[in-house]
Amino acid sequence: MDNNETKGTGNNPDQSTQPNQPNQKPNGKKRFNLMWVYAILAIVLIGLNFLGRDSVTPQEEIDQGKLIEMLKRGEVGKIELVNREDAEVYLNQKGLMVYFPEVNANSDGFTSTPNYIYKIGSLDRFEEMVENAQLEVTDPVYITNVRRNNWMSDILGWIIPLVLIIVFYIILMRGMGRNMGGGAGSIFNIGKSRAQLYDKNTSVNVTFKDVAGLEEAKVEIMEVVDFLKNPEKYTKLGGKIPKGVLLVGPPGTGKTLLAKSVAGEANVPFFSLSGSDFVEMFVGVGASRVRDLFNNAKAKSPCIIFIDEIDAIGRARGKSAITGGNDERESTLNQLLTEMDGFGTNSGVIVLAATNRADILDKALLRAGRFDRQIYVELPDIVGRKEIFEVHMRGLKLGNDVDKDFLAKQTPGFSGADIANVCNEAALMAARKGKEEIDKQDFLDAVDRIIGGLEKKNKIITPEEKKVIAFHEAGHATTSWLLQYAHPLVKVTIVPRGNSLGAAWYLPEERQITTKEQMYHEMIATLGGRAAEQVVFGQISTGALSDLEKVTKQAFAMVTYYGLDEEIGNISYYDSTGQQDYSLTKPYSEKTAETIDKEVSALIEKAYKEAIAILTDHREGLSQLANKLIEEEVIFSEDLERIFGKRPWGNSEDEKLKNAALKKSEEQSTEETKA
């Protein structure tokens, strides 16, 4: 079964338990926003600018024609040209009697403020106009140039732009610091650690009770928690706390959830961050963040540091010929190695890390004294899957026909994240259908959707294509039913799902090792679809692409990795260190490569011929199965049993072992409840 993998296998902690937000103080109160200070300062400066201007303003502006008439009649006492821009017109006693009879002149014969103002366009033309207008006047008025300085306006003229530049700079730096990971919103704190701190003020609700199916891993990780809680228990015997614990396993198996449970159980400060948080475009930032992280951890020891996806910075140095040995990532790794087991001491600081690519990690990171323990978090077995179903079904409204044991058997190879997805999809499907409860069929439909994809019943398929697809899937079902070591069938459908036109569900045996005969039978069953097309129609189609890809990889692994070929012998060219990924040459000669190609091809063709032979001998049963598939579009193992009879090998022993394991798990749960 191919399984989709998602992250996370447990209940997420409430948002209320998350660390303080950047705009909040540690006590939960909001920080004072300095932008209000900037806004008030700007308003005050602008107000002072307006208040500082000359409050004496003329009564009205005068046009050119009226000014010329006043000059000709001798009604103008004086004209002051202010800063060579505006002309202030003062009337004499004659002019005041005509235009402002209620206003009295002062001792100088004029008012204290100008009576009119005239806007000058061109200074030369204005002077010429005044001179021409007074040609016949006996006592002409001459223009007086006056220069006035508004000190407040001049000062604010350069202060306001400077303040705006400073405010813009602060906003820009805060934005850069936030985007580039600087602490406290400043670019000057870009080298600070980005780890989230979980302590007594920000507790985590996830505990070991929320982690199901990882009993062995919990036993080892609980020892670390116990050491932090009761260090005297170990130190009195001379024991030392492990410096690092590496969680290794496939995606979705619960590595991050296990670390969260440690944070919830330990009651000590817990620093959490991702390996990518150290990666930065600036030189030296990653190493600086590592130093700052360990400095903060030492100040709060005993404590735990959790680095998720540590392969982002822990990749082996010098493997790639493209990058040099002094790049930023390697500098960060060197600093991490020094902090974990360098000249200094980190007493009371434990580093937890998680990865699904332990094979690419640097050897210096995995040596004793750094990551002393490696805990393998594997895919859950049938007992673990049942426990995981129980965890994720806590908040679901289930029907009476939902059987956790049955669902655990129907989901081999599923990770904890897959099971969480199954429960969520089942709830969504039940809600979509308007049901009040989630029943057994909803869970089965959810499993089908996760494995095969969404049904596409509106895809147009011709009757000829449908017949070919039916015989193809019937060929898979027939060969798997008649072979001893092939996986037993659960159901077959020709309803298109995802990118496939048909799909078959099998129930693989949960075994730790596989024999050559078991792998060979799986290859025959995989080629049963193309063999059925050859037997029935005398020609083959492109519908077996995924089958051929799977068979080719399996045959190549048998020959080159597992040493299951007689011609090649007991030789394996598999490299667990990953060094071959960067090598330009293969670890075998050209002659051996030809032999490998020949043996792989011979193995596949042999399996194909055997599949044709099986289907030829059971041609009638194949046709019955295909016709039923065309008619009903879905068939189950009961239909194969009616056509071909019961499988002579069966799975009675496996069922006994699974039932015994389930019974043992139930007894352990009962004992723990009593305790």
Helices and strands as residue ranges (DSSP letters): G 15-17, H 35-51, E 60-61, H 64-73, E 76-82, E 86-91, H 93-99, E 116-119, H 123-133, E 143-146, H 151-179, G 183-185, G 187-189, E 196-198, G 208-210, H 215-229, H 232-235, E 244-248, H 255-266, E 270-274, G 275-278, H 285-299, E 303-308, H 311-314, H 328-341, E 349-355, G 358-360, H 363-366, E 373-376, H 382-392, H 404-409, H 416-432, H 440-452, H 463-482, E 489-493, E 503-506, H 516-526, H 528-537, G 542-544, H 545-560, G 579-582, H 590-617, H 619-632, E 634-636, H 637-644, H 652-674
